[in-house]
Amino acid sequence: MTLVSIALLAKWSILGWFAALLLLVAYRIMTDKIVIDCITCNPGSRSFSFHRGQLLLITICFAAIYVLIALSQPVGKGLPDIPTPLLAALLGSHIAFIGGKLLSR
């Protein structure tokens, strides 16, 4: 078995593991074993929190874009660097979330 085929096997094994994990989480959400009611609400109330909503959206987009970048890398090259604009968006999102929490106190 060559290094390229081992790397390809590892890649598909990891993708399969993530797919199984995603299915497990989705199943547990659908059976209410993981409660996500009002994941974007303020604690203690049912009102929508813009800061929580944008943090969730930016984090999911960041993860999806990074996975796409990593999958487009040639086999055996390792993990890619995080692009600066992507990191800045994630950092800005977290700063806005923390700032919103500090202002609401």
Summary of the structure (lengths in Angstrom):
residues: 105
radius of gyration: 18.2
end to end distance: 59.7
largest distance: 59.7
contacts: 215
relative contact order: 0.10
helix: 67%
strand: 2%
